[in-house]
Amino acid sequence: MSYDKKEAIIGEYKWRKAEKLSPQILDTLRSRAALLSSKFGITKIHLYSFAKESSPSFKELAESQKVRLILFDDFWKS
């Protein structure tokens, strides 16, 4: 079996109050993902941001940048 592309899930967790989440968090995640992508030849990246809580505006921003936002409370939902 051969694989033509390398995929990776890259994420970061922030244990902060919702009002302390900023667009720079997503910028940093993207920068780090780009470094890993170039170093390891990753052709497809799935970005995740894990957070204690979030504001509606941060959630909207993450969605617009194709970053999946997972909140702490989401881990306990069935």
HUZIGI-V172548 format. One record per pair of residues at least 24 apart in sequence whose ideal C-beta (glycine too) atoms are under 8 Angstrom apart, sorted by sequence separation. I is the first residue (numbers start at 1). J is the second residue. D is the distance in whole Angstrom. If there is no record, write none. Layout:
# HUZIGI-V172548
I_J_D + I_J_D
This chain:
# HUZIGI-V172548
25_49_7 + 10_36_6 + 8_36_7 + 8_37_8 + 21_51_6 + 8_40_8 + 18_51_8 + 21_54_6 + 6_40_7 + 8_42_5 + 21_55_7 + 6_41_6 + 7_42_7 + 10_45_6 + 14_49_7 + 16_51_7 + 17_52_7 + 18_53_5 + 26_61_7 + 30_65_7 + 6_42_5 + 7_43_7 + 8_44_8 + 9_45_8 + 10_46_7 + 11_47_7 + 12_48_8 + 14_50_7 + 15_51_8 + 16_52_6 + 17_53_7 + 18_54_5 + 19_55_7 + 22_58_8 + 26_62_6 + 6_43_6 + 7_44_4 + 8_45_6 + 9_46_5 + 10_47_6 + 11_48_3 + 12_49_6 + 13_50_4 + 14_51_5 + 15_52_5 + 18_55_4 + 21_58_4 + 5_43_4 + 6_44_7 + 7_45_7 + 8_46_7 + 10_48_7 + 11_49_7 + 12_50_7 + 13_51_7 + 14_52_7 + 23_61_6 + 29_67_7 + 5_44_6 + 7_46_7 + 9_48_6 + 11_50_6 + 26_65_6 + 18_58_7 + 26_67_6
